[in-house]
């Protein structure tokens, strides 16, 4: 009986089999080439797949860094909100004995802070991707500028 597997299931089965076959859980490049050859995968296809994997791995690393950057920006916003509003509430209490104008500032700013939290922790896919690509371009531009500056200063 010939069982058909969807491509994704076949990949998962092969991953499990390869992991069981290798004791250390790692494969050398030669072993990878050998397995690919046994599966009828050409060396050129394997090299292209390896390059695509490296690219995806780099993008995933960049996304983790970007997520940390976004969370850090939110934390800084939260700290500023807390410090400034504690000062304003204290000033309002010292001047008038009750909360009046400082409460309005805290509520308005708190609304902005809530929107920032929403965009940071639950962004839409389109917005996240646009922000990520913009951050990535700025980061690469900054790195290129630093490399150019380093070459200029060493010359």
trRosetta pair geometry for C-beta under 8 A, 3 or more apart (Angstrom, degrees):
i j d omega theta_ij theta_ji phi_ij phi_ji
5 9 4.5 -127 -176 90 103 115
5 10 4.4 131 104 -62 126 87
5 13 6.9 -48 -163 3 165 140
6 9 4.8 87 59 9 81 105
6 10 7.0 -150 92 -8 39 88
7 10 5.7 -57 -148 36 30 112
7 11 6.4 32 154 -21 65 105
8 11 5.8 -52 -151 33 31 113
8 12 6.6 29 152 -17 64 105
9 12 5.7 -56 -150 37 33 110
9 13 6.3 34 153 -19 67 105
10 13 5.7 -54 -147 37 31 111
10 14 6.3 29 155 -16 65 107
11 14 5.8 -58 -147 40 29 109
11 15 6.3 34 153 -23 65 105
12 15 5.6 -49 -146 32 32 114
12 16 6.5 31 155 -17 63 103
13 16 5.9 -56 -152 36 31 109
13 17 6.3 28 152 -17 65 108
14 17 5.6 -55 -143 39 33 112
14 18 6.1 33 158 -19 68 106
15 18 5.9 -55 -145 37 27 108
15 19 6.3 28 155 -19 63 108
16 19 5.8 -56 -148 37 29 112
16 20 6.4 27 154 -17 64 107
17 20 5.8 -57 -149 37 30 109
17 21 6.2 31 153 -23 65 109
18 21 5.5 -55 -145 35 31 114
18 22 6.4 10 163 -2 67 107
18 27 7.1 -34 175 -55 116 134
18 35 6.8 37 -111 -135 118 158
19 22 6.6 -65 -142 46 26 93
19 25 6.1 14 -148 -128 82 75
22 25 6.0 148 103 -80 107 13
22 26 6.5 -145 151 55 141 31
22 27 5.7 -107 -83 -73 158 77
22 31 7.4 88 -93 157 123 157
27 31 4.3 -131 -166 89 93 124
27 32 5.1 114 127 -58 128 84
27 35 7.4 -41 -153 -3 151 137
28 31 4.7 99 52 5 76 101
28 32 7.0 -135 96 -5 42 87
29 32 5.4 -52 -149 36 35 116
29 33 6.3 38 151 -20 66 103
30 33 5.6 -52 -148 36 32 112
30 34 6.3 35 151 -22 64 105
31 34 5.5 -52 -147 35 33 115
31 35 6.4 32 155 -18 66 104
32 35 5.9 -53 -147 36 29 108
32 36 6.3 30 153 -18 63 108
32 46 7.1 143 140 -170 100 133
33 36 5.6 -55 -146 38 30 113
33 37 6.3 34 153 -23 64 106
33 43 6.4 15 -139 -110 104 94
33 46 6.6 142 -108 111 64 168
34 37 5.7 -53 -150 34 29 113
34 38 6.5 29 153 -18 63 105
35 38 5.7 -54 -151 35 33 111
35 39 6.4 22 153 -11 65 109
36 39 5.8 -64 -150 43 31 105
36 41 4.0 -82 -171 73 87 115
36 42 7.8 -55 149 64 114 12
36 43 7.3 115 105 -91 137 49
36 45 7.7 -180 -173 82 126 98
36 46 4.5 5 -143 -81 167 134
37 40 7.7 49 -178 -68 30 19
37 41 7.1 -86 -64 58 25 69
37 43 7.9 6 -74 -61 90 80
41 45 5.2 -119 -173 84 85 126
41 46 5.6 100 134 -59 115 94
42 45 4.6 97 58 6 83 101
42 46 6.9 -146 97 -5 45 87
43 46 5.5 -54 -148 38 35 114
43 47 6.2 38 153 -22 67 104
44 47 5.7 -51 -147 35 30 111
44 48 6.4 30 153 -17 63 105
45 48 5.7 -54 -148 38 32 111
45 49 6.2 33 152 -19 65 107
46 49 5.6 -54 -146 38 31 113
46 50 6.2 36 152 -24 65 105
47 50 5.5 -51 -147 33 31 115
47 51 6.5 32 153 -18 63 103
48 51 5.8 -53 -150 35 32 111
48 52 6.4 32 152 -17 64 106
49 52 5.6 -54 -147 38 33 112
49 53 6.2 38 152 -22 65 105
50 53 5.6 -52 -149 34 30 115
50 54 6.5 34 151 -20 63 103
51 54 5.6 -50 -149 33 33 113
51 55 6.5 35 151 -19 64 105
52 55 5.6 -53 -150 36 33 114
52 56 6.4 33 153 -17 66 105
53 56 5.8 -54 -146 38 31 110
53 57 6.1 34 153 -22 65 107
54 57 5.6 -54 -147 36 29 114
54 58 6.4 30 153 -19 63 105
55 58 5.8 -55 -150 36 30 111
55 59 6.4 28 152 -17 64 106
56 59 5.6 -55 -146 38 33 110
56 60 6.2 35 154 -20 66 105
57 60 5.8 -53 -148 35 29 112
57 61 6.5 32 151 -19 62 106
58 61 5.6 -54 -150 36 32 113
58 62 6.4 33 151 -18 65 105
59 62 5.5 -52 -148 37 34 113
59 63 6.3 38 151 -23 66 103
60 63 5.6 -49 -147 33 32 113
60 64 6.7 35 152 -19 63 100
61 64 5.8 -51 -152 33 33 111
61 65 6.6 31 150 -16 64 105
62 65 5.6 -55 -149 39 34 112
62 66 6.1 36 151 -21 67 107
62 132 7.7 105 128 -174 104 103
62 136 6.0 45 173 -107 140 109
62 139 7.8 172 -145 73 109 158
63 66 5.4 -52 -143 38 32 114
63 67 6.3 37 154 -22 65 102
63 132 6.5 -2 -110 -141 78 136
64 67 5.7 -50 -147 33 31 112
64 68 6.6 31 153 -16 62 104
65 68 5.7 -56 -153 37 32 112
65 69 6.4 36 148 -22 65 105
66 69 5.4 -51 -147 34 34 116
66 70 6.4 34 154 -19 66 103
66 131 7.9 139 179 120 126 92
66 132 5.3 61 167 -125 168 84
66 135 5.4 121 -124 96 111 151
66 136 7.3 -42 -75 -59 131 83
67 70 5.8 -52 -148 35 32 110
67 71 6.3 29 154 -16 65 107
68 71 5.8 -56 -145 40 31 110
68 72 6.2 34 155 -22 65 107
69 72 5.7 -55 -147 35 28 112
69 73 6.5 31 153 -20 63 104
69 135 6.9 149 87 -159 152 145
70 73 5.7 -52 -151 33 32 112
70 74 6.6 31 151 -17 64 105
70 120 5.0 168 153 -138 106 86
70 131 7.7 66 -90 138 125 138
71 74 5.6 -53 -150 36 34 112
71 75 6.4 37 151 -21 66 104
71 120 6.2 122 -90 178 52 122
71 121 7.9 72 -98 -75 89 82
72 75 5.6 -51 -146 35 33 113
72 76 6.5 35 153 -19 64 103
73 76 5.8 -54 -151 35 31 111
73 77 6.5 33 150 -20 64 105
73 120 7.4 -164 75 -103 97 124
74 77 5.5 -54 -150 35 34 114
74 78 6.3 36 151 -20 67 105
74 116 5.7 163 -118 141 88 106
74 117 6.2 103 -154 -96 131 58
74 120 4.4 0 -59 -80 141 169
74 121 7.9 37 -76 -35 174 91
75 78 5.5 -52 -147 36 33 114
75 79 6.4 34 154 -20 65 104
76 79 5.7 -51 -146 35 32 111
76 80 6.4 32 154 -17 64 104
77 80 5.9 -55 -150 38 30 110
77 81 6.3 34 151 -22 64 108
77 113 6.2 170 138 -121 112 87
77 116 5.6 -69 109 131 165 164
78 81 5.6 -52 -147 35 30 115
78 82 6.3 29 156 -18 64 107
78 113 6.5 104 -94 -156 65 124
79 82 5.8 -55 -148 37 30 110
79 83 6.2 24 159 -14 66 109
80 83 6.0 -59 -142 41 28 106
80 84 5.9 18 166 -10 66 114
81 84 6.4 -64 -141 43 20 102
81 85 5.9 6 167 -8 61 119
81 109 5.8 171 -130 141 99 121
81 110 7.2 113 -169 -86 134 59
81 113 5.2 24 -83 -81 161 143
82 85 6.3 -67 -140 44 20 102
82 86 6.1 21 163 -20 62 109
83 86 6.1 -57 -147 34 24 108
83 87 6.5 22 155 -15 61 109
84 87 5.8 -60 -155 38 31 112
84 88 6.2 26 153 -17 68 109
84 109 7.9 -110 87 178 126 173
85 88 5.4 -51 -138 40 37 111
85 89 6.0 38 160 -19 68 103
85 102 7.1 127 -155 179 70 99
85 105 7.0 -175 -111 108 87 101
85 106 4.6 91 -142 -103 128 98
85 109 6.9 -156 -69 70 119 142
86 89 6.0 -53 -144 38 28 109
86 90 6.3 28 155 -17 62 109
87 90 5.9 -59 -149 39 27 110
87 91 6.2 27 154 -19 65 109
88 91 5.6 -53 -143 38 31 112
88 92 6.1 33 155 -20 65 106
88 102 4.2 164 139 -132 98 110
88 105 5.9 -73 150 77 162 143
88 106 7.2 -172 82 -54 129 94
89 92 5.6 -53 -145 38 30 112
89 93 6.3 29 155 -17 64 106
89 99 6.5 -14 -141 -111 87 103
89 102 4.8 165 -86 139 51 146
89 103 7.8 75 -105 -66 92 61
89 106 7.0 29 -61 -53 106 139
90 93 5.8 -55 -146 38 29 109
90 94 6.2 27 155 -18 65 108
91 94 5.8 -56 -145 38 29 110
91 95 6.1 20 160 -13 65 112
91 102 7.1 147 66 -76 87 136
92 95 6.0 -60 -141 42 26 105
92 96 6.1 -32 179 33 64 106
92 98 7.7 -63 147 94 97 39
92 99 5.9 64 120 -123 135 51
92 100 6.3 -163 -167 38 121 73
92 101 6.3 -162 -113 57 124 80
92 102 3.8 -118 -26 -9 149 129
92 103 7.8 -163 130 -21 171 72
93 96 7.3 -81 -126 59 17 68
93 97 6.5 40 -165 -126 55 18
93 98 7.2 101 -114 -32 61 5
93 99 7.0 -13 -72 -69 82 67
96 100 6.1 -22 85 5 159 123
99 102 6.0 -93 -150 63 80 100
99 103 4.6 82 157 -46 111 115
100 103 6.6 -123 143 17 7 105
100 104 7.9 -14 145 -6 49 103
101 104 5.8 -54 -159 32 44 112
101 105 6.7 40 149 -17 71 104
102 105 5.6 -53 -151 37 39 112
102 106 6.2 40 152 -20 69 106
103 106 5.7 -54 -146 38 31 111
103 107 6.2 29 156 -18 65 108
104 107 5.8 -55 -144 38 29 109
104 108 6.2 26 159 -16 65 108
105 108 6.0 -57 -143 39 27 107
105 109 6.0 19 161 -9 65 114
106 109 6.1 -59 -139 46 24 105
106 110 5.8 32 156 -28 62 113
107 110 5.4 -53 -141 35 26 117
107 111 6.7 34 155 -24 61 98
108 111 5.9 -49 -158 26 31 112
108 112 7.0 27 147 -11 61 103
109 112 5.5 -53 -155 38 40 113
109 113 6.2 42 146 -21 69 105
110 113 5.3 -51 -143 38 34 115
110 114 6.3 41 153 -24 65 101
111 114 5.6 -49 -150 31 31 114
111 115 6.7 31 151 -16 62 102
112 115 5.7 -53 -152 35 34 111
112 116 6.4 36 149 -20 65 104
113 116 5.5 -51 -149 35 34 115
113 117 6.4 38 150 -21 65 102
114 117 5.6 -50 -149 34 33 113
114 118 6.4 35 151 -21 64 103
115 118 5.5 -50 -148 34 34 114
115 119 6.4 30 154 -14 66 106
116 119 5.9 -57 -148 41 30 108
116 120 6.1 29 154 -20 65 111
117 120 5.7 -60 -145 38 29 111
117 121 6.0 -11 172 12 68 114
118 121 6.9 -74 -132 51 19 84
118 122 5.5 -50 -163 56 61 102
118 123 7.9 117 138 -77 61 51
119 122 7.8 -53 -78 65 11 60
119 123 5.5 45 -166 -92 52 90
119 127 7.1 -95 -144 139 91 142
120 123 7.2 38 -84 -45 3 100
123 127 4.9 -129 -177 88 104 110
123 128 4.1 128 104 -65 131 95
123 131 7.2 -84 -157 24 159 138
124 127 4.4 83 57 12 90 106
124 128 6.6 -160 84 -10 42 88
125 128 5.8 -56 -143 38 27 112
125 129 6.2 25 160 -18 64 109
126 129 6.0 -58 -147 37 26 108
126 130 6.3 24 156 -17 63 109
127 130 5.8 -57 -147 38 29 110
127 131 6.2 25 157 -14 65 110
128 131 5.9 -60 -147 41 27 107
128 132 6.0 28 155 -22 65 111
129 132 5.6 -54 -142 37 29 114
129 133 6.3 27 159 -17 64 106
130 133 6.1 -55 -146 37 27 107
130 134 6.4 27 154 -17 62 109
131 134 5.7 -57 -147 38 30 113
131 135 6.2 30 155 -18 66 108
132 135 5.8 -56 -147 38 29 110
132 136 6.1 30 154 -22 64 109
133 136 5.5 -53 -143 36 31 114
133 137 6.4 33 156 -20 64 103
134 137 6.0 -52 -149 34 28 109
134 138 6.5 26 154 -14 62 107
135 138 5.8 -58 -150 40 31 110
135 139 6.1 32 152 -22 66 109
136 139 5.6 -54 -145 36 30 113
136 140 6.3 27 157 -15 65 106
137 140 5.9 -57 -146 39 29 107
137 141 6.2 30 155 -19 64 109
138 141 5.6 -56 -145 39 29 113
138 142 6.2 32 154 -21 65 107
139 142 5.7 -54 -148 36 29 112
139 143 6.4 27 153 -17 64 106
140 143 5.6 -52 -144 38 33 111
140 144 6.2 35 154 -21 65 105
141 144 5.7 -52 -146 36 30 112
141 145 6.3 31 154 -19 63 106
142 145 5.8 -54 -148 36 29 112
142 146 6.4 29 153 -18 63 106
143 146 5.7 -54 -147 37 32 111
143 147 6.3 34 153 -20 65 105
144 147 5.7 -53 -148 36 31 112
144 148 6.3 31 153 -17 64 107
145 148 5.7 -55 -148 38 31 112
145 149 6.2 32 153 -20 65 107
146 149 5.6 -53 -144 38 31 113
146 150 6.3 35 154 -22 65 104
147 150 5.7 -52 -148 34 30 113
147 151 6.5 29 154 -17 63 104
148 151 5.8 -54 -150 36 31 110
148 152 6.3 32 153 -20 65 108
149 152 5.6 -55 -147 37 31 113
149 153 6.2 26 157 -16 66 108
150 153 6.0 -58 -144 40 28 106
150 154 6.2 23 158 -16 64 111
151 154 5.9 -60 -144 40 28 107
151 155 6.4 35 157 -31 64 107
152 155 5.9 -53 -151 23 28 114
